[in-house]
Amino acid sequence: MESRLTPQEVESRLRRVLGTATPVPAPDRPAEPVMPSFGSQAQWAAYGYHVVRRWLSAVATGRHRAHLSADEIDELAVETTARALNSFRDQARQPIAEPRAAAPELKTAFLTECVRHLPYAHRNRLHTAEHVPFVEFENTDEADLVGMLWGRATTDQAEALRHVACGQDEDVDTDEVVALTPLAIRAAALRYPEAVDPASIG
């Protein structure tokens, strides 16, 4: 599956999702604390997009697959990464290095946020594009992309993560993605059980 989005295009789409406005504090209120430098946001956007796209491409192949088109995978990858960037940035307590220079622990923390937001992004797509009510969404197995990803990442199907064709993601270390994915899923289930049902990774 060919990746049609360059890092610049990913960043442009993320900006549209995130918005670029910076809130100005009211005159009678103290300014918010200055957040640590996140000059590497574009690099993390590209990294997250390629990893999430690889995840979704893996769960969209093989038996018991999710029925996702290439366009849907792109849309989900962009929205999931945008949401993850927001929460990852908000949790930062020090300047964030570029992904290629980041420790595995930092990458795992970012991918944990991606796992956390994947169900929300999927819910938003179903609700807005297909007009599926939220209650109906919550009662369907189709929504459990994280559970499907866990199955791909922790069984003999893990090779799907290695061999899925994601186009221009040569900067993403495949072995590292395979190693960090189950760690991120488990961390998300423990930290955000309201988003990632621990039962789905039983």
C-alpha positions as CSV (number, residue, x, y, z in Angstrom):
1,M,0.0,0.0,0.0
2,E,1.7,3.2,-1.1
3,S,1.9,6.2,1.2
4,R,0.6,9.2,-0.7
5,L,1.4,11.8,1.9
6,T,4.8,13.4,2.4
7,P,5.8,14.7,5.9
8,Q,4.9,18.2,4.8
9,E,1.5,17.1,3.7
10,V,0.9,15.3,6.9
11,E,2.0,18.4,8.9
12,S,-0.4,20.5,6.8
13,R,-3.3,18.2,7.5
14,L,-2.5,18.0,11.1
15,R,-2.5,21.7,11.4
16,R,-6.0,21.8,9.9
17,V,-7.1,19.2,12.5
18,L,-5.3,20.8,15.5
19,G,-5.7,24.5,14.6
20,T,-2.9,26.9,14.9
21,A,-4.4,29.6,17.2
22,T,-2.6,30.3,20.4
23,P,-4.9,31.4,23.3
24,V,-4.1,34.8,24.7
25,P,-4.5,35.1,28.5
26,A,-7.0,37.6,29.7
27,P,-5.6,40.8,31.2
28,D,-6.8,40.0,34.7
29,R,-5.5,36.4,34.7
30,P,-2.0,35.2,35.0
31,A,-0.3,33.8,31.9
32,E,-0.3,30.0,31.6
33,P,3.0,28.3,32.3
34,V,5.3,28.2,29.2
35,M,5.3,24.7,27.8
36,P,8.6,23.0,27.0
37,S,9.9,23.4,23.5
38,F,8.3,21.2,21.0
39,G,10.1,22.3,17.9
40,S,10.2,18.7,16.8
41,Q,6.4,18.5,16.4
42,A,6.6,18.1,12.6
43,Q,9.0,15.1,13.0
44,W,6.7,13.5,15.6
45,A,3.7,14.1,13.4
46,A,5.4,12.2,10.5
47,Y,6.6,9.5,12.8
48,G,3.2,9.0,14.4
49,Y,1.4,9.0,11.0
50,H,3.7,6.3,9.6
51,V,3.4,4.1,12.7
52,V,-0.3,4.4,13.1
53,R,-0.7,3.9,9.3
54,R,1.3,0.7,9.6
55,W,-0.8,-0.5,12.5
56,L,-4.0,0.1,10.6
57,S,-2.7,-1.5,7.4
58,A,-1.8,-4.6,9.5
59,V,-5.3,-4.9,11.0
60,A,-6.8,-4.4,7.6
61,T,-5.1,-7.5,6.3
62,G,-5.4,-11.2,7.0
63,R,-8.2,-13.1,8.7
64,H,-10.7,-11.3,11.0
65,R,-9.5,-8.0,9.5
66,A,-10.9,-4.5,9.9
67,H,-12.6,-3.3,6.8
68,L,-10.7,-0.1,6.2
69,S,-10.0,1.5,2.8
70,A,-6.7,3.2,2.1
71,D,-8.4,6.6,2.4
72,E,-9.9,5.6,5.8
73,I,-6.5,4.5,7.0
74,D,-5.0,7.8,6.0
75,E,-7.8,9.8,7.7
76,L,-7.6,7.7,10.9
77,A,-3.8,7.9,11.0
78,V,-3.9,11.7,10.7
79,E,-6.6,12.3,13.3
80,T,-5.1,9.8,15.8
81,T,-1.7,11.4,15.5
82,A,-3.1,14.9,15.9
83,R,-4.9,13.9,19.1
84,A,-1.8,12.1,20.4
85,L,0.4,15.1,19.6
86,N,-1.8,17.3,21.8
87,S,-1.8,15.1,24.8
88,F,1.8,14.1,24.4
89,R,2.8,17.8,24.3
90,D,0.6,18.7,27.3
91,Q,2.3,16.0,29.4
92,A,5.9,17.1,28.5
93,R,8.0,18.5,31.3
94,Q,11.2,19.1,29.2
95,P,12.1,19.8,25.6
96,I,11.3,16.9,23.3
97,A,13.9,15.5,21.0
98,E,13.2,14.4,17.5
99,P,12.0,10.8,17.2
100,R,15.3,9.6,15.6
101,A,17.2,10.9,18.7
102,A,14.6,10.0,21.3
103,A,15.0,7.1,23.8
104,P,12.7,4.1,23.4
105,E,10.9,5.1,26.6
106,L,9.9,8.5,25.0
107,K,8.7,6.8,21.8
108,T,6.7,4.3,23.9
109,A,5.1,7.2,25.7
110,F,4.1,8.8,22.4
111,L,2.8,5.6,20.9
112,T,0.8,5.0,24.1
113,E,-1.0,8.3,23.4
114,C,-1.6,7.1,19.8
115,V,-3.2,3.9,21.1
116,R,-5.2,5.9,23.6
117,H,-6.7,8.1,20.9
118,L,-7.2,5.5,18.2
119,P,-10.6,4.4,19.5
120,Y,-11.8,8.0,19.7
121,A,-10.7,8.8,16.2
122,H,-12.4,5.7,14.9
123,R,-15.6,6.6,16.8
124,N,-15.5,10.1,15.3
125,R,-15.1,8.7,11.8
126,L,-18.0,6.3,12.2
127,H,-20.2,9.0,13.8
128,T,-19.6,11.7,11.3
129,A,-19.0,9.8,8.1
130,E,-21.5,7.0,8.5
131,H,-23.9,8.6,11.0
132,V,-23.6,5.7,13.5
133,P,-24.9,6.7,16.9
134,F,-22.4,6.6,19.8
135,V,-24.4,4.0,21.7
136,E,-24.5,1.7,18.6
137,F,-20.8,2.3,18.1
138,E,-20.0,1.2,21.7
139,N,-21.9,-2.0,21.2
140,T,-20.1,-3.2,18.1
141,D,-17.0,-5.3,17.8
142,E,-15.9,-3.3,14.7
143,A,-14.7,-0.5,17.0
144,D,-12.0,-2.7,18.8
145,L,-9.1,-1.8,16.5
146,V,-6.8,-1.8,19.6
147,G,-7.8,-5.4,20.3
148,M,-7.1,-6.4,16.7
149,L,-3.8,-4.6,16.8
150,W,-2.9,-6.5,20.1
151,G,-3.6,-9.7,18.3
152,R,-1.3,-8.7,15.4
153,A,1.4,-7.5,17.7
154,T,1.6,-10.4,20.2
155,T,1.0,-13.5,18.1
156,D,2.6,-15.1,15.1
157,Q,0.7,-12.5,13.1
158,A,3.3,-9.9,14.3
159,E,5.0,-10.4,10.9
160,A,2.2,-8.4,9.4
161,L,3.6,-5.4,11.1
162,R,7.0,-6.1,9.4
163,H,5.8,-6.8,6.0
164,V,2.9,-4.4,5.5
165,A,3.7,-2.0,2.7
166,C,3.6,1.6,4.0
167,G,5.5,3.4,1.3
168,Q,7.8,6.2,2.3
169,D,8.4,5.2,6.0
170,E,12.1,4.3,5.7
171,D,12.9,6.5,8.7
172,V,10.7,4.2,10.9
173,D,12.6,1.3,12.5
174,T,10.4,-1.7,11.8
175,D,12.0,-3.9,14.5
176,E,11.5,-1.1,17.0
177,V,7.9,-0.6,16.0
178,V,7.2,-4.3,16.5
179,A,8.9,-4.2,19.9
180,L,7.3,-1.1,21.2
181,T,3.7,-1.7,19.9
182,P,2.6,-4.2,22.6
183,L,4.3,-2.1,25.3
184,A,2.3,0.9,24.2
185,I,-1.0,-1.0,24.0
186,R,-0.5,-2.5,27.5
187,A,0.4,0.9,28.9
188,A,-2.6,2.5,27.3
189,A,-4.9,-0.2,28.7
190,L,-3.5,0.3,32.2
191,R,-3.4,4.1,32.1
192,Y,-6.6,4.8,30.1
193,P,-9.0,2.0,30.7
194,E,-11.9,4.3,29.7
195,A,-10.4,4.5,26.2
196,V,-8.7,1.1,25.9
197,D,-10.6,-1.8,27.4
198,P,-8.1,-4.0,29.3
199,A,-10.3,-7.0,28.4
200,S,-9.5,-6.4,24.7
201,I,-5.8,-7.4,25.4
202,G,-6.7,-10.2,27.8
